[in-house]
Amino acid sequence: MSTHEPYYRTDLALVHHLGFGFHADLCAPGIIELLAPVRERDGLVVEVGCGSGLLTRHLVDAGYRVLATDASPAMLDLARTTVPDAFGIEQLALPDDPVPAADAVVSIGHPLCYLPTAEAVERALTALARALRPGGVLAVDLEDLEWAAARIDQPAQGRVGDDWAIVSRYDVPSPDRFVREITTFLRNADGSWCRDDERHDNVMVDTKQVPALLASEGLEAEVRASFGTETLPVGLRAVVARRGS
């Protein structure tokens, strides 16, 4: 959702798909339960920041009609393979692209925090709220200010898969910013390795302010520790909101 160099280019998108599906696996049961009334009326779920379609796959398998969206073309290419039976897969870059009318809006992996400013995050949340039809449900996760505070001086981390590796280095330049410097390695067919680097700048949100923002758009919202019974990382908050019938 960057206005300059795109996030999640081809190499990182693939590494994320191969090695980081656990967040979607953890969140899916709680989100599926939250959206049960939407499934009963065959409502449309708009997923924002669908990535490679890992949560989408869970939702479609559970019987939901899902329009999966993301700002990253590389992620969308993967999603078309992961969930070819989704209702639709489209590019959507917040906060300016129009959000389709929906019976539910879901978003995990804190994609709204990739927007450039707190004002842009607020505009995006407002757009998602306005897209909800009567009886609609909003379920998103956001990086709270606690996220950055808990990760000051966090050491670099690395992971290795069969044909990939990733190294992430972190910085907290201010209380409302969290930076990841990410290097990926992918094995080529000839056994050599290719390298790519991305910088991810995330905006931290004071999530205590979010219910009031959504209330101004007619939604009753609460900030939770999780969508269901899963355990989210320290500083990651689930926001669940509903529009009355």
C-alpha positions in Angstrom: 0.0 0.0 0.0 2.9 2.3 -0.6 2.8 5.3 -2.9 6.4 4.8 -3.9 8.3 1.4 -4.0 5.7 -1.3 -3.8 5.6 -3.7 -0.8 5.7 -7.4 -1.2 7.4 -7.7 -4.6 7.7 -11.1 -6.2 10.4 -12.7 -4.1 9.1 -11.6 -0.7 5.5 -12.4 -1.7 6.5 -16.0 -2.4 8.6 -16.3 0.8 5.7 -14.9 2.8 3.4 -17.4 1.1 5.6 -20.4 1.8 6.7 -19.6 5.3 4.2 -17.3 7.1 0.8 -18.9 6.7 0.5 -19.5 10.5 -1.1 -16.1 11.1 -4.0 -16.9 8.7 -4.4 -20.4 10.2 -4.6 -18.9 13.7 -7.1 -16.2 12.9 -9.3 -18.1 10.6 -11.5 -19.9 13.2 -12.4 -16.8 15.1 -13.1 -14.8 11.9 -15.2 -17.6 10.5 -17.3 -17.6 13.7 -17.7 -13.8 13.7 -19.0 -13.8 10.1 -21.5 -16.7 10.6 -24.5 -14.4 10.1 -23.0 -13.2 6.8 -22.6 -16.7 5.5 -26.2 -17.5 6.4 -27.5 -14.8 4.1 -24.8 -15.5 1.4 -23.4 -12.0 1.9 -20.3 -10.7 0.2 -17.0 -10.6 2.2 -14.5 -8.1 1.0 -11.0 -9.0 2.2 -8.4 -6.2 2.3 -4.8 -7.1 2.1 -5.5 -10.7 1.1 -1.8 -11.4 0.4 -1.4 -14.8 -1.3 -4.9 -15.9 -0.3 -4.2 -17.9 2.8 -7.1 -16.5 4.9 -9.2 -16.4 1.7 -8.7 -20.1 1.3 -10.1 -20.7 4.8 -13.1 -18.5 4.2 -14.0 -19.9 0.8 -13.7 -23.5 2.2 -16.1 -22.5 5.0 -18.7 -21.4 2.4 -18.1 -17.7 2.2 -18.4 -15.6 -1.0 -15.1 -13.6 -0.9 -13.8 -10.7 -3.0 -10.1 -10.8 -2.2 -8.1 -7.6 -2.7 -4.6 -6.4 -2.2 -2.3 -3.6 -3.4 0.5 -5.9 -4.3 0.4 -7.4 -7.9 2.8 -10.2 -6.9 0.5 -11.2 -4.0 -2.5 -11.1 -6.3 -0.8 -13.5 -8.7 -0.3 -16.0 -5.9 -3.8 -15.5 -4.7 -5.3 -16.4 -8.1 -3.5 -19.8 -7.8 -4.3 -20.3 -4.1 -8.1 -19.5 -4.4 -9.1 -19.7 -8.1 -12.7 -20.3 -6.8 -12.9 -17.0 -4.9 -15.8 -14.8 -6.0 -13.2 -12.3 -7.2 -9.6 -11.2 -6.9 -8.8 -7.6 -7.5 -6.2 -4.9 -6.9 -7.3 -2.3 -4.2 -5.0 0.4 -2.9 -6.3 2.2 0.2 -7.1 4.9 1.2 -8.1 6.2 -2.2 -9.5 3.3 -4.2 -13.2 2.8 -3.8 -14.2 -0.1 -1.5 -17.0 -2.3 -2.9 -20.2 -2.5 -0.9 -20.0 -5.5 1.4 -21.7 -7.5 4.1 -18.4 -8.0 5.8 -14.9 -6.5 5.6 -11.9 -8.5 6.9 -8.2 -7.8 7.0 -5.4 -9.6 8.8 -1.7 -9.1 8.8 -2.1 -5.4 9.6 -2.1 -4.1 6.0 -3.6 -0.8 6.9 -0.5 0.0 9.0 1.5 0.0 5.7 -0.2 3.2 4.8 2.1 6.3 5.0 0.4 8.3 7.8 -2.0 7.9 10.7 -4.4 10.2 8.7 -4.3 7.7 5.8 -5.1 4.8 8.2 -8.1 6.8 9.6 -9.3 7.5 6.0 -8.9 3.8 5.2 -10.9 2.7 8.2 -13.6 5.2 7.4 -13.8 3.9 3.8 -14.1 0.3 5.1 -16.9 1.4 7.5 -18.8 3.2 4.8 -18.7 0.1 2.6 -20.5 -2.0 5.1 -24.2 -2.7 4.4 -26.8 -2.9 7.2 -26.0 -5.8 9.5 -22.4 -5.8 8.3 -19.3 -6.9 10.2 -15.8 -5.4 10.2 -12.9 -7.5 11.5 -9.4 -6.1 11.1 -6.1 -6.2 12.9 -3.9 -3.2 13.6 -0.5 -2.5 15.1 -1.0 -0.6 18.4 1.5 1.8 19.8 2.5 -1.1 22.1 3.8 -3.0 19.1 6.7 -0.6 18.6 7.3 -0.1 22.3 7.7 -3.8 22.8 10.2 -4.2 20.0 12.7 -1.5 20.8 16.2 -3.0 20.4 14.7 -6.2 19.0 17.6 -8.3 17.4 17.5 -9.3 13.8 15.7 -12.6 13.0 16.1 -15.2 10.3 14.3 -18.2 9.0 15.3 -20.8 6.4 13.0 -23.1 4.3 13.8 -25.7 1.7 14.5 -23.2 -1.1 14.3 -19.9 0.6 15.7 -17.8 3.5 14.7 -14.5 5.1 16.5 -12.1 7.4 14.6 -9.2 9.1 16.2 -6.3 10.9 14.2 -3.8 13.0 14.1 -0.2 13.9 11.8 2.0 16.0 12.6 5.6 14.8 9.7 7.0 16.7 6.9 5.7 19.0 4.5 5.6 16.1 6.8 3.9 13.6 8.2 0.4 13.2 10.6 -0.4 10.3 11.6 -3.7 8.9 14.6 -4.1 6.7 14.0 -7.5 5.0 16.3 -9.5 2.8 15.1 -12.6 1.0 17.0 -15.4 -0.7 15.4 -17.8 -3.2 17.1 -20.8 -4.8 17.2 -20.8 -8.6 16.7 -23.9 -10.7 20.5 -24.2 -11.2 21.1 -24.2 -7.4 22.2 -20.6 -7.2 20.5 -18.0 -5.0 18.9 -14.7 -5.9 18.6 -11.9 -3.3 16.1 -9.1 -2.9 15.7 -6.3 -0.3 12.6 -4.5 0.9 12.1 -1.8 3.6 8.7 -1.9 5.3 7.6 1.2 7.2 4.6 0.7 9.5 2.5 3.3 11.2 1.4 2.5 14.8 -2.1 3.3 15.8 -3.6 4.2 19.2 -6.3 1.6 18.9 -8.2 3.0 21.9 -9.3 5.8 19.5 -10.6 3.5 16.8 -14.1 2.7 18.3 -14.9 6.4 18.4 -13.8 6.8 14.8 -16.0 3.9 13.7 -18.9 5.1 15.8 -18.9 8.4 13.8 -19.7 6.1 10.8 -22.5 4.3 12.6 -20.6 1.2 13.7 -20.4 -0.2 17.2 -16.8 -1.3 17.7 -14.6 -2.9 20.2 -10.8 -3.6 20.4 -10.0 -7.1 21.4 -6.9 -9.2 22.2 -7.9 -11.6 19.4 -10.6 -12.5 16.9 -11.4 -15.7 18.8 -9.3 -17.9 21.0 -6.0 -17.4 19.1 -3.0 -15.5 20.7 -1.9 -12.5 18.7 1.6 -11.1 18.9 2.2 -8.5 21.6 0.8 -5.1 20.4 -1.4 -6.5 17.6 -5.0 -5.8 18.2 -8.2 -7.1 16.7 -10.9 -4.6 15.9 -14.4 -6.0 15.5 -17.3 -3.7 14.6 -20.9 -4.1 13.5 -23.4 -1.9 11.7 -27.0 -2.2 13.0 -29.8 -3.6 10.8 
